[in-house]
Amino acid sequence: MPERQPEPSVRASADSSAPSRWLSLLPLLLLVLHWAGAAAVEPGELADDLEVMEDEPFVFEPSVLAELVFETPDAPVPWGSFDLTAAPEHDDIRVDLLVGRAAPEARWRSCDHIALEIDGERVDARAEYAGVPMTAGAWDAVTAKVTIAEVREMYDARVVRAHVCGETFEIGAAERVRLAHFVREFDDIALWVGPSVPTPKPELGEEHEWLPPEWTEKPHPA
């Protein structure tokens, strides 16, 4: 009886097909691992790891300014500031005003408005505190918004006073001369000087319709 030979060819074929099956399943395995990794991260953990970015304030740098002073004989520093700044390329009306002076202590924190007296006419403006502490006392200051028209009136006026928290300061005529340069620069930037807008085309009447003319007779061969 002949001796039975082993069947290496079948086993070898079976062993060689195993790597092929694993290679075909590799993309599916990677996809499962990707899903599992994403699910393992908690929303709270992800939010803690990410840096929170805040919106920066939208602030324009002033392009026009005027620094005026007024006398404060009873204060630790014998002068105060009356400063005007504006960015007419962005806002052709608004002017920011800063009024400040040295004091033994901060007294203007409760002020919510200031009043400008221009030749007897009173202009009220909402104010915000902008003071800073000093080594001795504080520099009391408030900011407010005025208009370029009111700045022009201050330049042409005979008397200009600022009323802040029960205190009154007069802006002398010698200081207000600087407002002429401020107004001139403001207008040069704010007012557009250039070619006029093109004249629009005249409107067409009923006799000028943009439609093909109607045929009054049938065309005939040439």
Helices and strands as residue ranges (DSSP letters): H 8-40, H 43-49, E 64-71, E 79-86, E 94-103, E 113-118, E 121-129, E 132-133, E 138-147, H 148-156, E 160-164, E 167-170, H 173-176, H 178-190
